[in-house]
Amino acid sequence: EAGHRALTGGTEDEIQKAVRQGRHAGMVPIISTQSPDDIDERIRQSFKTVVVFSLTTDRPVYGISPEILRELEQGEGVALTREHGVFYIPRE
């Protein structure tokens, strides 16, 4: 049985609870946003992998400099993992 749950407009506590319950059940939660700074720190710390694509920002995002984020072309990204470090994602 495949299942998914989309949370739109949920409170931070509701989203954190859904992420925690999903991980406990063996699911991999995915949160997508154009404003990563808006994600509560408690939720951000629960993820083992983060993928960041091109952003227009003046501040680092997950330790990635704003200059690098602005230089990424459409389809390119950077993946950060707790276990394996940082990886460039080519657009191919």
Residue pairs with C-beta under 8 A, 6 or more apart in sequence:
5 18
5 22
7 14
7 15
7 18
10 18
12 40
12 42
12 43
15 31
15 40
15 43
16 40
16 42
16 43
16 46
18 29
19 29
19 31
19 43
19 46
20 46
22 28
22 29
23 29
23 46
29 47
31 39
31 43
31 47
33 39
34 55
36 44
36 52
36 55
36 61
36 62
37 59
37 61
44 50
48 81
48 82
48 83
49 79
49 80
49 81
49 82
50 62
50 79
50 80
50 81
51 77
51 78
51 79
51 80
51 89
52 61
52 62
52 64
52 69
52 77
52 78
52 79
52 80
53 72
53 75
53 76
53 77
54 69
54 70
54 71
54 72
54 73
54 74
54 76
54 77
55 61
55 66
55 69
55 70
56 69
56 70
57 66
57 69
57 70
58 66
59 66
60 66
61 69
62 80
63 80
64 78
64 80
64 86
68 78
69 78
72 78
73 91
74 91
75 91
76 88
76 89
76 90
76 91
77 88
77 89
78 86
78 87
78 88
78 89
79 86
79 87
79 89
80 86
80 87
81 87
